[in-house]
Amino acid sequence: MDDSIGTLRPEASQGFTMRLNADGTVNLQLDCNRANGTWSHVASESGDSGSFSFGPLAATRALCSPPNFDERVVRDSEYVRSYLLRDGRLYLGLMADAGIYVWETTTAD
């Protein structure tokens, strides 16, 4: 991981949610944009980690207020290779130690 980049966080007013559906589809709200696609995983023996990947994501292209973190999430989705579930968070690791996306889990509506 390149520590010179540091930690990037969306603004509190931006809405970023990800729903991983049991049928292998994913729906994302990324600030003012949306994305849909597929996902898959292979769990380790413990079940709290393993391999993870997204299929191609179809995303809207509205011009959200800067910074445009939404574009980065869609671009990086093809490089997600692993996951870890810990302390109510889903950590998605990018290949070649390029970074980790952290999503807080919530209960379904």
N, C-alpha and C positions, 0 to 999 in steps of 0.2 A: 504494500500500500504506500502511496506517496503521501507522507505526512505533511508535505508543503501545501497540499490542497486543504487540509483541515476538515472540519465538519461543515456540511452544507445542510441547511434546514429551510423548508418553505416558510413563508410568512404565516403567522397564526390565522390570518384572514383567508388564506388560500385553502381550498378543500381538496385533500388528497385521500382517497379511499380505494381499497382494493377488495373485491369480493371473489374469492376462489370457490367456484361452484363445484359440487360433487360430480357433475357430468364432464368435468375437465375444461369448462369454459371459465374465463376470467373477465370481470367488468371493472374498469378503473374510472374514477372521477379524478382528474388531474387539473386542479384549479378550474379554469373555464373550459377545459376540453374533456373529452371522454375517449376511452379506448376499450376495445373488446378483442378477445382472441382466445387462445387455449393455453393450458398449462399442464405439466405433468411432473411427477416426482417418484423417486424410489427411496423408500425409508431405510435407514440403518436398522440394526437389531433393536436398538432402544426406541426407535420411532420418533425421537425428537430432533433428528438431523438426517441428512442424506443428500441425494442429488435432486436438482430442481431445474426446470427449464420452461420458458415461455415459447409458444409458437409465434408466428407473426402477429403483431398487433395492428389492428385497423384503428386509427386515431383521427379525431377531428383536428382542424388546424386553425381554430380561432386565435386571434392575437390577444393573449392574456397580458395583464400588466407585468412589467419586469419585476424581479428576475424570472426568466422563462424556464423554471425548473421542470415544467411538464414535458418539454421537448427532451430534456436529458433523461427522464425516466423512461420514455418510449424508446429512445436511442439505445440506452443501456440494457433494456430488457432482453435483447438477443444474447447478451454476455453473462446472464445469470446462470450459475452452474451448481450452486449448493444452497441449502437452507439449514437453519438452526432455530428451534423453538425454545425460548428461555424467558422466564419472568414476564409472561404475557406479551412477548414481542416475537415477531417473525423477522429473522435476519436472513437476507438474501445476498449471498456472496457472488461477486463478479469474477470471471476468469482472470488468471494472471495477476491476482491480488490487486485488481483495479479499483476495489471499493466494496462497501457493504451498504445495502439499503436496509433500513430498520423500519418496520411497520408495527404499530401497536395493535393488538387484537381487541376486538369489541364483540359483544354478543349480537347475534342476528336479530333483526327486527321481526 
